[in-house]
C-alpha cells in the first residue's frame, strides 16, 4: 500500500499586539518570568537574582513600561516596545526606545506562555 502523506501542521502567523488584554498572562523565557495583570501592572523576575515591578500600557501599537520600584530602571525611564506573537503561545518584544539597559537585556528573546495570572 502507498503510505499516506503527513498531516499538515497548521501554522499561525504572529500578529501585532495592541492591547493590554493580549499581554495579560504569565510568560517565561528560560529562567526569566514576567507576569502582566489586568490592572496594568507587571512583575519581572529571575529566581534568586532580582525582580522589578511597575506598570504597563499601550499607546497605539506600542507597549510602554515603567519600573515603579526603581530597582531595575531609574524613575521616569519608560521603555517603549512593539509586541508581536500568538496569544497564549508566544511573543517577542521589538525595541523602539529605552534608556534602561537592564530592561533591554531582560526583554530579549522569545517569551512563551505559561498560564493565565
Backbone bond lengths (Angstrom), bond angles and torsions (degrees), N, CA, C in turn:
res aa  C-N    CA-C-N  psi(-1)  N-CA   C-N-CA  omega(-1)  CA-C   N-CA-C  phi
1 X - - - 1.459 - - 1.532 110.67 -
2 X 1.286 115.52 150.05 1.456 122.14 177.96 1.529 109.19 -79.19
3 X 1.372 117.25 129.48 1.478 118.47 179.38 1.531 111.04 -67.29
4 X 1.301 114.67 147.26 1.465 120.48 177.92 1.522 109.71 -73.87
5 X 1.332 117.39 146.08 1.473 118.64 176.13 1.524 109.46 -67.97
6 X 1.331 116.10 155.04 1.473 118.14 179.43 1.520 110.75 -63.40
7 X 1.323 114.83 148.95 1.455 120.62 177.35 1.523 108.59 -72.35
8 X 1.339 117.23 126.08 1.468 118.10 -179.54 1.534 111.12 -64.21
9 X 1.307 114.88 140.56 1.464 121.32 176.91 1.522 106.98 -93.00
10 X 1.343 117.04 123.20 1.461 117.86 -179.75 1.524 110.88 -65.65
11 X 1.309 116.01 139.30 1.458 120.14 176.40 1.519 108.34 -109.18
12 X 1.296 114.81 140.87 1.458 120.42 179.47 1.517 107.32 -111.50
13 X 1.305 115.94 124.90 1.454 121.62 -179.60 1.526 109.90 -77.98
14 X 1.334 117.54 129.25 1.470 118.86 177.50 1.524 111.00 -62.04
15 X 1.320 115.12 146.66 1.460 120.87 179.02 1.526 109.64 -123.09
16 X 1.319 116.08 160.70 1.466 121.10 175.03 1.523 108.34 -74.03
17 X 1.322 115.81 133.58 1.455 121.46 176.30 1.516 108.27 -95.57
18 X 1.326 115.99 134.69 1.458 119.38 -174.76 1.521 113.48 -132.05
19 X 1.335 117.32 5.20 1.462 119.80 179.49 1.525 110.04 -134.15
20 X 1.302 115.46 154.92 1.460 120.83 178.37 1.526 110.59 -60.96
21 X 1.328 117.64 -33.44 1.457 121.02 -178.44 1.532 111.38 -59.22
22 X 1.334 117.47 -33.00 1.467 120.80 178.67 1.527 111.15 -62.23
23 X 1.320 116.91 -34.16 1.462 122.44 -171.65 1.526 113.78 -93.52
24 X 1.334 117.27 -18.05 1.468 121.26 -174.52 1.527 110.06 -64.75
25 X 1.326 115.57 106.21 1.466 124.22 179.32 1.518 108.18 176.01
26 X 1.329 114.98 -179.46 1.453 122.53 171.40 1.524 106.73 -104.26
27 X 1.338 116.36 133.48 1.462 122.81 -175.11 1.524 109.86 -129.21
28 X 1.332 116.46 153.42 1.462 119.88 176.73 1.524 109.64 -134.21
29 X 1.333 113.32 152.97 1.461 122.18 175.01 1.526 104.61 -146.04
30 X 1.334 116.87 95.40 1.465 120.05 -171.78 1.515 108.51 65.21
31 X 1.339 117.16 -125.88 1.462 119.87 178.37 1.529 112.66 -91.81
32 X 1.317 117.25 -0.35 1.470 121.44 178.04 1.527 110.14 -81.85
33 X 1.319 116.15 143.89 1.462 122.54 179.26 1.524 109.39 -130.64
34 X 1.336 115.02 146.01 1.460 121.18 171.99 1.512 108.50 -137.91
35 X 1.315 115.17 135.60 1.454 121.33 174.60 1.517 107.52 -121.74
36 X 1.317 116.51 123.46 1.456 123.13 176.16 1.525 107.14 -112.19
37 X 1.342 117.24 128.96 1.466 121.06 -174.64 1.525 111.78 -107.54
38 X 1.320 114.54 165.07 1.467 121.10 177.59 1.528 111.74 -65.40
39 X 1.319 117.22 -20.44 1.469 121.72 179.94 1.526 112.06 -80.62
40 X 1.350 117.30 -0.59 1.464 120.08 -179.98 1.516 112.70 82.43
41 X 1.334 116.91 22.70 1.462 120.75 177.29 1.527 109.48 -112.35
42 X 1.332 115.04 159.11 1.457 119.17 177.15 1.522 110.25 -138.90
43 X 1.316 114.86 158.08 1.451 123.03 172.50 1.516 106.58 -132.98
44 X 1.321 117.06 123.25 1.464 123.00 176.78 1.515 107.25 -113.57
45 X 1.338 117.19 133.14 1.457 118.00 -176.59 1.526 112.28 -152.55
46 X 1.325 113.07 155.33 1.457 123.29 168.59 1.519 104.43 -126.16
47 X 1.337 118.37 119.60 1.469 119.79 -175.99 1.528 112.42 -53.13
48 X 1.327 115.22 129.63 1.455 121.60 177.35 1.511 114.98 77.74
49 X 1.327 118.68 -1.51 1.463 120.41 -177.51 1.524 112.59 -115.05
50 X 1.325 117.67 -67.19 1.454 119.49 -177.90 1.513 110.25 -159.78
51 X 1.309 113.86 168.49 1.451 120.41 173.85 1.509 109.68 -148.02
52 X 1.304 116.30 144.08 1.463 122.66 176.57 1.522 107.24 -125.49
53 X 1.290 115.33 149.98 1.454 119.89 177.33 1.516 108.33 -138.55
54 X 1.307 115.88 153.09 1.451 118.87 179.52 1.502 111.66 -179.07
55 X 1.323 113.32 -153.33 1.457 119.36 -178.04 1.522 109.17 -124.45
56 X 1.327 115.55 158.84 1.464 120.36 177.56 1.521 109.10 -142.73
57 X 1.323 115.81 155.53 1.454 121.94 177.68 1.526 107.99 -161.74
58 X 1.317 115.55 161.85 1.455 121.57 175.30 1.513 110.12 -107.94
59 X 1.310 115.77 140.41 1.463 123.43 168.03 1.515 104.58 -123.55
60 X 1.324 115.80 107.88 1.462 119.80 -173.20 1.521 109.02 63.70
61 X 1.324 116.69 -127.10 1.462 120.29 -179.08 1.525 112.38 -98.69
62 X 1.328 117.16 17.57 1.465 120.05 -176.88 1.524 111.85 -116.69
63 X 1.323 114.02 129.97 1.462 122.11 176.11 1.519 108.94 -83.08
64 X 1.322 116.42 132.52 1.464 122.86 174.63 1.524 107.96 -113.47
65 X 1.330 117.28 133.68 1.461 121.70 177.65 1.522 109.07 -129.18
66 X 1.322 114.56 145.18 1.457 120.10 177.69 1.524 109.04 -140.38
67 X 1.323 116.64 125.20 1.466 122.55 176.29 1.526 107.27 -77.35
68 X 1.325 116.76 115.03 1.467 119.73 -178.50 1.519 112.16 -94.30
69 X 1.331 117.55 2.02 1.466 120.48 178.95 1.523 111.92 -99.74
70 X 1.321 117.92 -12.90 1.473 124.10 -174.81 1.529 111.59 60.38
71 X 1.342 118.35 19.83 1.456 120.53 179.21 1.526 112.23 -83.24
72 X 1.312 116.70 -31.59 1.466 119.94 -176.56 1.523 112.46 -114.13
73 X 1.312 116.38 -32.43 1.465 121.44 -177.68 1.523 109.14 -135.57
74 X 1.303 116.15 152.29 1.460 120.38 178.17 1.526 110.58 -68.08
75 X 1.322 115.43 150.38 1.459 121.14 178.57 1.524 110.09 -56.05
76 X 1.300 115.28 136.98 1.456 120.11 177.59 1.518 114.82 87.39
77 X 1.325 117.94 -9.53 1.469 120.49 177.65 1.520 108.34 -81.93
78 X 1.298 115.83 108.06 1.456 121.46 -178.21 1.518 108.67 -102.55
79 X 1.318 115.68 125.40 1.459 121.23 176.33 1.510 109.64 -89.37
80 X 1.323 116.09 135.47 1.464 121.17 -179.72 1.525 107.96 -119.52
81 X 1.329 115.22 126.82 1.459 122.31 -175.88 1.526 110.10 -139.12
82 X 1.319 115.62 153.44 1.454 120.74 166.13 1.516 106.34 -99.70
83 X 1.323 116.83 148.84 1.455 122.00 -176.33 1.526 108.33 -126.00
84 X 1.322 115.42 129.16 1.462 120.59 175.33 1.507 108.89 -131.18
85 X 1.322 115.89 143.66 1.448 118.68 177.68 1.504 112.45 173.34
86 X 1.320 114.55 -164.24 1.453 123.59 177.56 1.528 105.99 -121.50
87 X 1.343 118.27 116.52 1.460 120.39 -177.80 1.531 112.22 -51.77
88 X 1.315 115.24 140.93 1.461 125.11 -177.95 1.529 111.86 54.99
89 X 1.344 116.36 31.12 1.458 121.51 174.93 1.527 109.08 -137.68
90 X 1.341 116.84 -69.98 1.467 120.56 -179.53 1.523 110.20 -161.17
91 X 1.337 115.46 164.89 1.458 120.73 170.56 1.521 110.10 -152.86
92 X 1.323 114.73 165.28 1.467 123.46 178.85 1.524 107.82 -133.40
93 X 1.352 116.20 134.10 1.464 121.77 172.01 1.530 108.46 -85.65
94 X 1.327 116.85 138.34 1.463 121.67 170.56 1.523 107.06 -117.39
95 X 1.329 116.03 120.10 1.462 121.81 -177.45 1.526 111.52 -62.66
96 X 1.328 116.11 131.10 1.459 122.77 170.71 1.521 108.02 -107.41
97 X 1.350 115.84 -51.93 1.467 120.96 -178.41 1.529 108.75 -162.33
98 X 1.333 116.62 130.85 1.463 119.91 177.97 1.526 109.18 -165.98
99 X 1.331 117.45 124.24 1.460 122.61 176.38 1.524 111.97 -81.72
100 X 1.336 117.44 -17.78 1.453 122.04 -171.72 1.526 111.01 -86.41
101 X 1.323 116.26 110.13 1.462 122.20 -178.78 1.527 111.22 -62.73
102 X 1.337 117.48 -43.13 1.464 120.94 -178.60 1.520 111.84 -60.85
103 X 1.325 117.37 -43.62 1.469 120.73 -179.62 1.523 110.19 -66.43
104 X 1.326 117.03 -42.22 1.472 119.78 178.75 1.520 110.79 -59.03
105 X 1.332 117.56 -42.53 1.471 120.51 178.55 1.525 110.45 -66.74
106 X 1.318 116.61 -42.86 1.455 121.22 -176.21 1.530 111.57 -64.87
107 X 1.324 117.47 -37.87 1.466 122.14 -174.21 1.531 113.72 -77.64
108 X 1.330 118.68 -9.51 1.469 121.11 -177.64 1.523 112.31 -61.83
109 X 1.328 115.58 153.03 1.464 121.18 170.93 1.502 114.70 90.19
110 X 1.304 114.32 -174.53 1.463 122.39 -177.78 1.527 109.36 -96.89
111 X 1.325 115.86 129.61 1.461 123.42 -179.48 1.523 108.66 -101.55
112 X 1.324 116.87 127.45 1.451 122.54 -177.91 1.520 110.27 -104.66
113 X 1.327 114.78 143.14 1.457 121.82 -179.04 1.522 109.82 -68.75
114 X 1.337 116.60 136.27 1.458 122.31 176.93 1.518 110.00 -111.15
115 X 1.341 116.63 -54.20 1.471 120.56 -175.49 1.519 109.98 -167.96
116 X 1.319 114.89 164.65 1.454 119.34 169.33 1.518 107.91 -73.93
117 X 1.325 117.09 147.02 1.482 118.54 -176.09 1.528 112.49 -69.80
